[in-house]
Amino acid sequence: MIKIRVLKLGTVCKDKATGLEGTATHWVCDMGKKVEYLFQPKGLNPEDGQPVHKLILEEERLSFRPLDIEEIEIPFEILGTQVTDSASGFSGMAVRFIRHINGCFHVSVQPAGVLKKTRTPIKSSEFDLRECSGKMIKKMDNKQLAASKKKHPSPTGDSFAKPMPQI
């Protein structure tokens, strides 16, 4: 485990470059310990009524109060190791962590290799860390897992109506 300094999610802040006000909804920490934020500008697109597109920003672009920073522990030792999503069997290297606004903690998994037909790398995919296994992942018992899921429910990106667009 290591401690990292991050902006508290849910913080209303301003993008210094665009002047837009919005909310930090996610952060991502990669293998180099670089942290970036998913910033949801306030407002709706008048053409389709949907929220305006999110921006990926580094802390230096955001204007916020010093009180909006917190220090948290993350299981950094997992990054760079092989992990598998229990439900799908999707396996690869853990390359980044994603914290969602309501507290759930995901891992981005990058498989090795390329697609035979196109010779392009297989896309990475994001999973709730609690549903993954790997040498460095500490397993929770059923009681711990249930309590964790109740406290921090996990969005899956799944939809029954149609696939969600990629951000």
N, C-alpha and C positions, 0 to 999 in steps of 0.2 A: 504494500500500500504506500502511496505517496500522497502528500497534500498539494493541492493546487488552489490558486486564487482565481475565483470566477465572479462574474456579475450574477446577482441573484435573479433567477428567472421570474418573470412577471414584472420586472422593473420597467417602468415607463421611462424612456430616454429619448435622445435625439441623435439622428445621424448627422454628424458635422458636415459631411460632404454634400448631401442632398437637402439638408434642412428639415427633413421629415421627422415628425414625432411618431413614436410607435412603442412596441413592447418587445423585449427579449423573450422569446418563447422556447428556445432550445440552445444548448451549447454543444460543441463537438471538441473533443480532445484527441489529437492524433499521436502517432508513435514518437514524434519529435516534441511532444508536450505542448504543441501550439494549440491554443484555444480560439475558436471562432464562434460567432453567435448567429442564430437565425433571428432576424429582426422583422417583425410584422408591422409595417407602417399602418397608421390609423387611416381607415377609409375603405370605401367600396368602389369597384370598377363600375362606372355608370352604364357600360355596355351590357354587362351580364349580371350585375348585382352581387358578384362574388368579391371577397376581400382582395385588395390589391396584392400583387406578387410580393413575396417575402424577399429579403436581401440577406446575403451571407456577409457578415462584417466582422472585422477584428475589433478588439476592445478600444484601440486607439481612435477609431472613428466614432465612438459613442460618447455622448455627453451624459454624465450621471453623477450622483453624489457619492462621496467616499463610503458612506454608510451602506451603499448598495452592493458592496463587495463582500464576499464571504470566502472562507477557506474550508475546503472539503477534502475528504480522503477518497481516493479512487483506487481500484485494484489494478494499477498500472502494469503489474507483472503479467497480466493476461495478454496485453498487446504484444504482438510478434509471435504468439503461440498458436497452435492449431486448435480450433474449436468446431463443434458440430451443433446445429440446431436439432433438438430432439424430435420435434414434430415432423420435419421434412427430410432430415438427413443431410441437409446442405452443410458442407464442410469447407474449411479454408483457414487462412490466417486472420486473426483478430487484428484489425488495422486502425480502428478508432472507436471511441465511446461517444454516445449521444445521450444527453440528459434532456428529458422532456419537461415541460413546464409544471406538470403535476407530480414530478419526482421519479417516474420510472427511468430505468437505466438500460440503454440498448448498446449492442456491440455491432459494428459493421464487419462483415466477414468477406474476405476476398479469396475465392478459390484459385488454385494454381491452374495453369493451362489456358488453352484457347478453344474457341468453337471450331470444329473440323471444317464446316462449310465456308465460314468467312475468315478464319484465322485471326479473329479478333478476341481479345481477352474476355473471359467470362465476367459478367457484371458482378459486382459485390452486392450483398444484400444485408439488411439490418434486422436484428432479432433482439427480443427481450433477453437480457443476459441470464435471467432466472430460468429460461427454457433451454439454455445451452449447456454443453458439457465439454470438458477439456482438462488437461493435466493441471492447469493453474486455477481452474474455477472451483471454488468451494461450494459443495452441494448443501442445500438446505433440506431439513426434514419436512414432512408434509405440513406440520403445524407452523413452522417458520415461513414456508412458502405461502401458505394461505394468509398469514398475517401481513406479509410483505405485499401480496397482490391486493389485499383490502386497503392497505395504506397508500400504495402507489399503483393504481390500475394502469395497465399498459395499452396504449394505442397500438394497433397492429398495422394500420394502413389498409386494412381490408375493407371492402364495401360490398354489400349484397346487390346494390343497384348496378354499379359499373366500376371499373378499376379507377383508383385515385390517380391523378396526374402526378408525375415526379416533380419535385421542387428543385 
